[in-house]
Every structure is written in structure tokens, then in C-alpha cells.
Amino acid sequence: MLQASGSVQNPILIIGGAGEVGRWATRFLRVQHPDVPILIGGRDEQRAVRAAAAFDGASAVVVDLTASDLGLGEQRVSAVATLFTDATGAALRWAQQKSAGHINISPSISELGLEAASFMQKPAAAPVVLGTEWLVGATSVPSLLFAQQFGRLHNIHIEAVLDEQDAFGPAANADFERQMHAGAAALMRTAGAWRWCHGDETKSKVRAIDGTALDANVFSPNDILLLANATGAPDIRFDLAIGMSSARRNGGPVSTEIIINLSGLDHAGQPLQKRHAIVHPGGQMPLTGLGVALVLERLAGLAGEPPRPGLYFPAQLIDHSTYFDRLRASGGEVMEFEPIKHAQQGSDQA
């Protein structure tokens, strides 16, 4: 059995690791940490074995969410990721028993109670990461960085484009459909007050990076909660369009786009607007896998001291400069555009 002390690292457990996000996360971890053992966990043993065989130092384990020990006995781990819906909360409870940090990227903003309650029951056990930011840090980390240009931020408007031909595994597709259903009532912040919008209120438009207007809906990933508290912006909304990405419309590959619109006052008190985009030609999965890998590195103590027990969002654990370095190394791009003058300006009165 691997020991926690000395030079031998306890393995990182990725439950659902045979899926698209799991394979990307494992790939990123293996590149940066070639000697760290990784456990690919899943309910289907053969699928987990096939996924683990693609990576040196990875092995497969069968995870049973109905068992108090997940069917893993005395297995030690340094960090745990759950990449599909665990309606039982068993994986998080087991991670707490092992004093291992845990990230789950599945629960919608209206489903945070299970994780929050588990943390409150054992607040000193281990870090618990509420991982359902849009593409696990790809929106929140850049937004926080760009927000530093402002002395006072009035409005944050995120426009995300998910290509309809982007790759989804079965579990990821089920999660996304569930989150969209939960998002039939979407959370947004207006003039400093939170409200749920319903029905036709959720219909909107986004403008892709090539200028094309796409039908969209208000969506509420955890980013809006993090950004509201981190920046104090009184107006925050997140619009999601599912359609043809700009790259594919121009004859290129399927890509994903995250457009970050910020408006307010600069540090000299003058009006300021900024419009940036995060784009990846591999679609959503590389970005999601990158975010998961970076959080697991922190939880496992592979990037400095592991965080203290607490309740975290991914962007609170991911080093921002490291994120941009890894983003670009994986083929992603950060772009800046002229602001759209008719974009929401937000309220001047917070």
C-alpha cells in the first residue's frame, strides 16, 4: 500500500475517469506529474481498465457507491474527483473519511446543499470543492484576472458558446441535461439583488467571437456566486448558447468560446469596458479536464501545500498564472476585442 509520508505519493482517485473529462484530466496530470499514481475509478471494470491502460502509472478500480468504503477497502488517496452525478454523496463522505480533498463537477447551483451539508457535518476533515464552475475555472479564473483592471466593477456579462457537435460522453450528457433542466429557473444578479428568472425571461442572445448572434438562455453555474462575492459587481449574468462555434462556421474544428464582458470604472474613476474571450479548438473537454487537474494538484499537495479543510470554488485554488500557461500550452487562446457599446452597462449604484 502507498504511504502518505516520504517520497511516495498516495494516488489520486478519479471517479468517472474513463469518460472524456477524466481522460483529459489524467492526461494533464501525467504530463506535469509523471510519477504520481492515478486510480481510474468506475462502475464498469472493463471500461476503467481500458482507460487506465492508456496512461503509465494508472490503474483501474471498481467503485461501488452503495458501499461505505466504496468497495475500496483500506485504499489511501491524496485527492478525489467525482466526474458524474453522485446522488448518494458517498464519494464525498468517503473522501472526508480519508482526509482527502474532493471535487465534484456535477451539481447545479440549486443542488449545492448536499455538499455544503456534508462539509458542515465534518468541517475539519478535508477540503471540499464545489466544482461546477463553467468548464472548471475557464470562466472564473480569467474573469477575476481581467477584473483587476477596474477600480469599481458595475457589470459582468458572460457569453458562452458550446458547439452543438462538441463531444459529450454519456455521463457528461446526462449531467448537462440535468443542469439545463434545473436551470429552467436561472439565477442572476440585478442592481445588487439576486433573483430567479423563469420562462421567457431566460431567453437571450449571445454574440460569438466572429460577431454572429446566437439564441441563448440565461444559465447559472457557480461562477456567478464566486464573481459576485469576489468583485462586488451588482449586475451579473451568464448566457449560454448551444450552436455552431465561430471556428466551425469558418471551416475550422469544433471549438468552445467564453466571452467575458466587463464594465465599470478604472482605478482613476474613468469609465472602462473590456471584452475578452477564452477559446479552445478542442472544445469544452480539454478546458474542463485542465481545471480538474489543476484542482487535484492543489488537493494532493503537488502544487505547494494542500489547502486547509474548507469549502472552496475551483478558482480559489487554481493559481491564475499557472492556469494561463497551461491553457496556452494545451492549444487554448486568450483574445481581446473592442467592447460592444450597447452591452449592458450595469448599475452605477451598488
LOGUPA-337397 format. One record per residue (C-alpha): residue number from 1; residue in one letter; x, y, z. Coordinates in nm, 3 decimals. Example, Ala and Ser with C-alpha at 12.3 -4.5 7.8 and 13.67 -1.06 7.14 Angstrom:
! residues 2
{node 1,'A',{1.230,-0.450,0.780}}
{node 2,'S',{1.367,-0.106,0.714}}
END
This chain:
! residues 350
{node 1,'M',{0.000,0.000,0.000}}
{node 2,'L',{0.123,0.352,-0.077}}
{node 3,'Q',{0.229,0.554,0.221}}
{node 4,'A',{0.148,0.919,0.279}}
{node 5,'S',{0.495,1.003,0.410}}
{node 6,'G',{0.835,1.017,0.240}}
{node 7,'S',{0.880,1.043,-0.133}}
{node 8,'V',{0.595,0.807,-0.222}}
{node 9,'Q',{0.275,0.985,-0.321}}
{node 10,'N',{-0.066,0.842,-0.239}}
{node 11,'P',{-0.268,0.805,-0.560}}
{node 12,'I',{-0.524,1.047,-0.696}}
{node 13,'L',{-0.863,0.884,-0.746}}
{node 14,'I',{-1.072,0.999,-1.043}}
{node 15,'I',{-1.421,0.851,-1.018}}
{node 16,'G',{-1.567,0.851,-1.366}}
{node 17,'G',{-1.214,0.874,-1.500}}
{node 18,'A',{-1.293,0.666,-1.809}}
{node 19,'G',{-1.504,0.950,-1.951}}
{node 20,'E',{-1.388,1.239,-2.169}}
{node 21,'V',{-1.318,1.478,-1.882}}
{node 22,'G',{-1.144,1.204,-1.684}}
{node 23,'R',{-0.913,1.120,-1.972}}
{node 24,'W',{-0.823,1.485,-2.023}}
{node 25,'A',{-0.762,1.537,-1.651}}
{node 26,'T',{-0.543,1.226,-1.637}}
{node 27,'R',{-0.350,1.342,-1.943}}
{node 28,'F',{-0.279,1.683,-1.787}}
{node 29,'L',{-0.175,1.525,-1.457}}
{node 30,'R',{0.052,1.276,-1.628}}
{node 31,'V',{0.231,1.545,-1.828}}
{node 32,'Q',{0.302,1.755,-1.520}}
{node 33,'H',{0.349,1.473,-1.269}}
{node 34,'P',{0.470,1.160,-1.450}}
{node 35,'D',{0.534,0.963,-1.131}}
{node 36,'V',{0.209,1.027,-0.945}}
{node 37,'P',{-0.010,0.714,-0.933}}
{node 38,'I',{-0.364,0.763,-1.061}}
{node 39,'L',{-0.665,0.542,-0.996}}
{node 40,'I',{-0.929,0.539,-1.268}}
{node 41,'G',{-1.248,0.454,-1.083}}
{node 42,'G',{-1.578,0.349,-1.231}}
{node 43,'R',{-1.870,0.112,-1.205}}
{node 44,'D',{-1.772,-0.067,-1.527}}
{node 45,'E',{-1.445,-0.250,-1.457}}
{node 46,'Q',{-1.355,-0.323,-1.819}}
{node 47,'R',{-1.410,0.037,-1.924}}
{node 48,'A',{-1.192,0.158,-1.637}}
{node 49,'V',{-0.921,-0.095,-1.727}}
{node 50,'R',{-0.917,0.023,-2.089}}
{node 51,'A',{-0.892,0.387,-1.982}}
{node 52,'A',{-0.612,0.318,-1.732}}
{node 53,'A',{-0.413,0.119,-1.989}}
{node 54,'A',{-0.363,0.439,-2.191}}
{node 55,'F',{-0.152,0.600,-1.916}}
{node 56,'D',{0.166,0.485,-1.746}}
{node 57,'G',{0.121,0.462,-1.372}}
{node 58,'A',{-0.258,0.447,-1.387}}
{node 59,'S',{-0.465,0.155,-1.267}}
{node 60,'A',{-0.833,0.073,-1.258}}
{node 61,'V',{-1.056,0.026,-0.956}}
{node 62,'V',{-1.425,-0.059,-0.931}}
{node 63,'V',{-1.622,0.195,-0.729}}
{node 64,'D',{-1.941,0.088,-0.552}}
{node 65,'L',{-2.134,0.393,-0.430}}
{node 66,'T',{-2.361,0.172,-0.220}}
{node 67,'A',{-2.071,0.055,-0.002}}
{node 68,'S',{-1.945,0.267,0.288}}
{node 69,'D',{-1.587,0.212,0.171}}
{node 70,'L',{-1.681,0.245,-0.199}}
{node 71,'G',{-1.560,-0.114,-0.232}}
{node 72,'L',{-1.201,0.012,-0.199}}
{node 73,'G',{-1.119,-0.126,0.145}}
{node 74,'E',{-0.825,0.050,0.310}}
{node 75,'Q',{-0.706,0.221,-0.007}}
{node 76,'R',{-0.536,0.552,0.068}}
{node 77,'V',{-0.567,0.851,-0.164}}
{node 78,'S',{-0.434,1.206,-0.176}}
{node 79,'A',{-0.730,1.363,-0.360}}
{node 80,'V',{-1.060,1.257,-0.518}}
{node 81,'A',{-1.255,1.385,-0.818}}
{node 82,'T',{-1.612,1.278,-0.892}}
{node 83,'L',{-1.698,1.346,-1.254}}
{node 84,'F',{-2.060,1.234,-1.271}}
{node 85,'T',{-2.374,1.273,-1.063}}
{node 86,'D',{-2.334,1.105,-0.725}}
{node 87,'A',{-2.685,1.141,-0.585}}
{node 88,'T',{-2.581,0.947,-0.273}}
{node 89,'G',{-2.297,1.176,-0.168}}
{node 90,'A',{-2.099,0.858,-0.091}}
{node 91,'A',{-1.779,0.963,-0.268}}
{node 92,'L',{-1.756,1.289,-0.075}}
{node 93,'R',{-1.819,1.117,0.259}}
{node 94,'W',{-1.552,0.856,0.182}}
{node 95,'A',{-1.302,1.129,0.083}}
{node 96,'Q',{-1.371,1.301,0.416}}
{node 97,'Q',{-1.304,0.974,0.599}}
{node 98,'K',{-0.969,0.956,0.420}}
{node 99,'S',{-0.893,1.325,0.493}}
{node 100,'A',{-0.861,1.371,0.116}}
{node 101,'G',{-0.975,1.681,-0.071}}
{node 102,'H',{-1.271,1.623,-0.302}}
{node 103,'I',{-1.402,1.799,-0.612}}
{node 104,'N',{-1.736,1.725,-0.779}}
{node 105,'I',{-1.810,1.898,-1.111}}
{node 106,'S',{-2.170,1.782,-1.146}}
{node 107,'P',{-2.415,1.955,-0.905}}
{node 108,'S',{-2.604,2.256,-1.038}}
{node 109,'I',{-2.628,2.577,-0.840}}
{node 110,'S',{-2.960,2.461,-0.694}}
{node 111,'E',{-2.806,2.132,-0.578}}
{node 112,'L',{-2.525,2.258,-0.355}}
{node 113,'G',{-2.699,2.160,-0.033}}
{node 114,'L',{-2.568,1.802,-0.026}}
{node 115,'E',{-2.204,1.907,-0.048}}
{node 116,'A',{-2.247,2.202,0.186}}
{node 117,'A',{-2.420,1.985,0.446}}
{node 118,'S',{-2.153,1.715,0.422}}
{node 119,'F',{-1.885,1.979,0.479}}
{node 120,'M',{-2.075,2.132,0.771}}
{node 121,'Q',{-2.100,1.790,0.937}}
{node 122,'K',{-1.721,1.742,0.919}}
{node 123,'P',{-1.570,2.087,0.861}}
{node 124,'A',{-1.223,1.985,0.976}}
{node 125,'A',{-1.197,1.667,0.766}}
{node 126,'A',{-1.069,1.787,0.428}}
{node 127,'P',{-1.118,2.050,0.155}}
{node 128,'V',{-1.446,2.024,-0.036}}
{node 129,'V',{-1.451,2.189,-0.379}}
{node 130,'L',{-1.780,2.296,-0.538}}
{node 131,'G',{-1.654,2.228,-0.887}}
{node 132,'T',{-1.943,2.326,-1.112}}
{node 133,'E',{-1.796,2.646,-1.244}}
{node 134,'W',{-1.831,2.670,-1.622}}
{node 135,'L',{-1.556,2.441,-1.754}}
{node 136,'V',{-1.398,2.434,-1.406}}
{node 137,'G',{-1.218,2.766,-1.390}}
{node 138,'A',{-1.209,2.856,-1.759}}
{node 139,'T',{-1.456,3.139,-1.695}}
{node 140,'S',{-1.394,3.241,-1.336}}
{node 141,'V',{-1.013,3.250,-1.337}}
{node 142,'P',{-0.985,3.484,-1.641}}
{node 143,'S',{-1.276,3.696,-1.517}}
{node 144,'L',{-1.104,3.755,-1.184}}
{node 145,'L',{-0.780,3.848,-1.359}}
{node 146,'F',{-0.945,4.091,-1.602}}
{node 147,'A',{-1.146,4.244,-1.316}}
{node 148,'Q',{-0.822,4.368,-1.161}}
{node 149,'Q',{-0.817,4.645,-1.423}}
{node 150,'F',{-1.121,4.801,-1.259}}
{node 151,'G',{-1.145,5.019,-0.954}}
{node 152,'R',{-1.516,4.955,-0.945}}
{node 153,'L',{-1.692,4.688,-1.147}}
{node 154,'H',{-2.054,4.752,-1.241}}
{node 155,'N',{-2.140,4.468,-1.475}}
{node 156,'I',{-2.017,4.117,-1.557}}
{node 157,'H',{-2.180,3.954,-1.858}}
{node 158,'I',{-2.055,3.610,-1.963}}
{node 159,'E',{-2.149,3.481,-2.309}}
{node 160,'A',{-2.061,3.113,-2.356}}
{node 161,'V',{-2.088,2.924,-2.685}}
{node 162,'L',{-2.100,2.545,-2.671}}
{node 163,'D',{-2.076,2.386,-3.013}}
{node 164,'E',{-2.365,2.150,-3.081}}
{node 165,'Q',{-2.117,1.898,-3.223}}
{node 166,'D',{-1.887,1.910,-2.920}}
{node 167,'A',{-1.802,1.572,-2.769}}
{node 168,'F',{-2.014,1.451,-2.480}}
{node 169,'G',{-1.976,1.121,-2.302}}
{node 170,'P',{-2.297,0.958,-2.173}}
{node 171,'A',{-2.242,1.073,-1.814}}
{node 172,'A',{-2.147,1.426,-1.918}}
{node 173,'N',{-2.450,1.449,-2.143}}
{node 174,'A',{-2.681,1.332,-1.864}}
{node 175,'D',{-2.526,1.586,-1.627}}
{node 176,'F',{-2.563,1.869,-1.875}}
{node 177,'E',{-2.926,1.786,-1.950}}
{node 178,'R',{-2.999,1.775,-1.577}}
{node 179,'Q',{-2.827,2.108,-1.518}}
{node 180,'M',{-3.017,2.267,-1.806}}
{node 181,'H',{-3.344,2.133,-1.664}}
{node 182,'A',{-3.250,2.268,-1.321}}
{node 183,'G',{-3.165,2.593,-1.498}}
{node 184,'A',{-3.525,2.634,-1.620}}
{node 185,'A',{-3.515,2.884,-1.337}}
{node 186,'A',{-3.184,3.068,-1.373}}
{node 187,'L',{-3.014,3.283,-1.112}}
{node 188,'M',{-2.888,3.630,-1.197}}
{node 189,'R',{-2.793,3.944,-1.009}}
{node 190,'T',{-2.951,4.279,-1.091}}
{node 191,'A',{-2.883,4.605,-0.908}}
{node 192,'G',{-2.720,4.408,-0.628}}
{node 193,'A',{-3.016,4.174,-0.569}}
{node 194,'W',{-3.033,3.804,-0.659}}
{node 195,'R',{-3.337,3.678,-0.843}}
{node 196,'W',{-3.451,3.368,-1.027}}
{node 197,'C',{-3.583,3.423,-1.377}}
{node 198,'H',{-3.825,3.183,-1.547}}
{node 199,'G',{-3.975,3.102,-1.884}}
{node 200,'D',{-3.933,3.369,-2.149}}
{node 201,'E',{-3.717,3.571,-1.907}}
{node 202,'T',{-3.440,3.320,-1.961}}
{node 203,'K',{-3.431,3.371,-2.339}}
{node 204,'S',{-3.142,3.583,-2.459}}
{node 205,'K',{-2.879,3.629,-2.728}}
{node 206,'V',{-2.502,3.599,-2.729}}
{node 207,'R',{-2.258,3.737,-2.982}}
{node 208,'A',{-1.991,3.485,-3.083}}
{node 209,'I',{-1.634,3.598,-3.141}}
{node 210,'D',{-1.697,3.629,-3.517}}
{node 211,'G',{-1.989,3.864,-3.448}}
{node 212,'T',{-2.268,3.613,-3.515}}
{node 213,'A',{-2.571,3.648,-3.288}}
{node 214,'L',{-2.693,3.316,-3.143}}
{node 215,'D',{-3.005,3.227,-2.949}}
{node 216,'A',{-2.919,3.164,-2.586}}
{node 217,'N',{-3.061,3.115,-2.239}}
{node 218,'V',{-2.966,3.254,-1.903}}
{node 219,'F',{-2.766,2.988,-1.720}}
{node 220,'S',{-2.638,2.983,-1.363}}
{node 221,'P',{-2.315,2.795,-1.296}}
{node 222,'N',{-2.134,2.861,-0.969}}
{node 223,'D',{-1.923,3.130,-1.138}}
{node 224,'I',{-2.190,3.392,-1.076}}
{node 225,'L',{-2.178,3.332,-0.699}}
{node 226,'L',{-1.799,3.343,-0.690}}
{node 227,'L',{-1.770,3.653,-0.909}}
{node 228,'A',{-2.038,3.844,-0.718}}
{node 229,'N',{-1.863,3.794,-0.387}}
{node 230,'A',{-1.511,3.840,-0.523}}
{node 231,'T',{-1.579,4.160,-0.720}}
{node 232,'G',{-1.890,4.318,-0.566}}
{node 233,'A',{-2.038,4.375,-0.914}}
{node 234,'P',{-2.409,4.449,-0.873}}
{node 235,'D',{-2.508,4.315,-1.216}}
{node 236,'I',{-2.403,3.965,-1.320}}
{node 237,'R',{-2.549,3.727,-1.576}}
{node 238,'F',{-2.433,3.424,-1.769}}
{node 239,'D',{-2.584,3.346,-2.110}}
{node 240,'L',{-2.525,3.011,-2.279}}
{node 241,'A',{-2.575,2.942,-2.650}}
{node 242,'I',{-2.563,2.594,-2.799}}
{node 243,'G',{-2.497,2.612,-3.171}}
{node 244,'M',{-2.222,2.644,-3.429}}
{node 245,'S',{-1.898,2.785,-3.292}}
{node 246,'S',{-1.716,3.060,-3.481}}
{node 247,'A',{-1.429,2.828,-3.573}}
{node 248,'R',{-1.657,2.566,-3.727}}
{node 249,'R',{-1.860,2.831,-3.905}}
{node 250,'N',{-1.535,2.941,-4.071}}
{node 251,'G',{-1.433,2.590,-4.176}}
{node 252,'G',{-1.225,2.501,-3.871}}
{node 253,'P',{-1.270,2.244,-3.594}}
{node 254,'V',{-1.533,2.238,-3.323}}
{node 255,'S',{-1.432,2.488,-3.058}}
{node 256,'T',{-1.567,2.638,-2.739}}
{node 257,'E',{-1.592,3.010,-2.666}}
{node 258,'I',{-1.625,3.204,-2.342}}
{node 259,'I',{-1.672,3.579,-2.391}}
{node 260,'I',{-1.619,3.790,-2.080}}
{node 261,'N',{-1.772,4.140,-2.088}}
{node 262,'L',{-1.682,4.374,-1.802}}
{node 263,'S',{-1.782,4.736,-1.747}}
{node 264,'G',{-1.732,4.989,-1.470}}
{node 265,'L',{-1.474,5.245,-1.365}}
{node 266,'D',{-1.098,5.218,-1.387}}
{node 267,'H',{-0.868,5.294,-1.094}}
{node 268,'A',{-0.873,5.665,-1.186}}
{node 269,'G',{-1.253,5.672,-1.179}}
{node 270,'Q',{-1.296,5.683,-1.558}}
{node 271,'P',{-1.548,5.465,-1.748}}
{node 272,'L',{-1.396,5.138,-1.869}}
{node 273,'Q',{-1.526,4.847,-2.074}}
{node 274,'K',{-1.341,4.527,-2.161}}
{node 275,'R',{-1.434,4.229,-2.379}}
{node 276,'H',{-1.214,3.919,-2.376}}
{node 277,'A',{-1.262,3.564,-2.499}}
{node 278,'I',{-1.122,3.228,-2.397}}
{node 279,'V',{-1.122,2.991,-2.694}}
{node 280,'H',{-1.010,2.631,-2.727}}
{node 281,'P',{-1.003,2.442,-3.059}}
{node 282,'G',{-1.052,2.112,-2.876}}
{node 283,'G',{-1.393,2.214,-2.744}}
{node 284,'Q',{-1.512,2.204,-2.385}}
{node 285,'M',{-1.346,1.883,-2.264}}
{node 286,'P',{-0.979,1.995,-2.261}}
{node 287,'L',{-1.070,2.304,-2.059}}
{node 288,'T',{-1.278,2.104,-1.814}}
{node 289,'G',{-1.005,1.843,-1.777}}
{node 290,'L',{-0.744,2.114,-1.725}}
{node 291,'G',{-0.944,2.269,-1.443}}
{node 292,'V',{-0.999,1.934,-1.274}}
{node 293,'A',{-0.629,1.851,-1.299}}
{node 294,'L',{-0.520,2.184,-1.151}}
{node 295,'V',{-0.759,2.147,-0.856}}
{node 296,'L',{-0.642,1.790,-0.795}}
{node 297,'E',{-0.279,1.909,-0.797}}
{node 298,'R',{-0.362,2.151,-0.516}}
{node 299,'L',{-0.564,1.899,-0.316}}
{node 300,'A',{-0.293,1.635,-0.347}}
{node 301,'G',{-0.015,1.873,-0.243}}
{node 302,'L',{0.155,1.859,-0.584}}
{node 303,'A',{0.149,2.239,-0.622}}
{node 304,'G',{0.261,2.365,-0.284}}
{node 305,'E',{0.097,2.289,0.047}}
{node 306,'P',{-0.254,2.144,0.014}}
{node 307,'P',{-0.530,2.383,0.120}}
{node 308,'R',{-0.670,2.366,0.470}}
{node 309,'P',{-1.009,2.198,0.524}}
{node 310,'G',{-1.272,2.433,0.390}}
{node 311,'L',{-1.538,2.489,0.128}}
{node 312,'Y',{-1.392,2.620,-0.199}}
{node 313,'F',{-1.467,2.710,-0.557}}
{node 314,'P',{-1.205,2.596,-0.813}}
{node 315,'A',{-1.087,2.950,-0.889}}
{node 316,'Q',{-0.993,2.993,-0.524}}
{node 317,'L',{-0.745,2.705,-0.551}}
{node 318,'I',{-0.610,2.744,-0.905}}
{node 319,'D',{-0.303,2.963,-0.944}}
{node 320,'H',{-0.401,3.215,-1.210}}
{node 321,'S',{-0.066,3.244,-1.388}}
{node 322,'T',{-0.032,2.866,-1.396}}
{node 323,'Y',{-0.379,2.842,-1.546}}
{node 324,'F',{-0.294,3.071,-1.838}}
{node 325,'D',{0.037,2.896,-1.900}}
{node 326,'R',{-0.132,2.556,-1.915}}
{node 327,'L',{-0.423,2.691,-2.118}}
{node 328,'R',{-0.192,2.818,-2.390}}
{node 329,'A',{0.026,2.506,-2.379}}
{node 330,'S',{-0.284,2.294,-2.446}}
{node 331,'G',{-0.380,2.498,-2.754}}
{node 332,'G',{-0.616,2.746,-2.591}}
{node 333,'E',{-0.611,3.117,-2.666}}
{node 334,'V',{-0.693,3.442,-2.486}}
{node 335,'M',{-0.832,3.712,-2.715}}
{node 336,'E',{-0.931,4.075,-2.665}}
{node 337,'F',{-1.197,4.259,-2.867}}
{node 338,'E',{-1.349,4.604,-2.882}}
{node 339,'P',{-1.638,4.618,-2.634}}
{node 340,'I',{-1.990,4.609,-2.774}}
{node 341,'K',{-2.118,4.956,-2.696}}
{node 342,'H',{-2.478,4.851,-2.644}}
{node 343,'A',{-2.383,4.576,-2.396}}
{node 344,'Q',{-2.536,4.602,-2.053}}
{node 345,'Q',{-2.367,4.873,-1.851}}
{node 346,'G',{-2.499,4.766,-1.515}}
{node 347,'S',{-2.594,4.987,-1.228}}
{node 348,'D',{-2.380,5.272,-1.103}}
{node 349,'Q',{-2.534,5.229,-0.763}}
{node 350,'A',{-2.420,4.929,-0.569}}
END
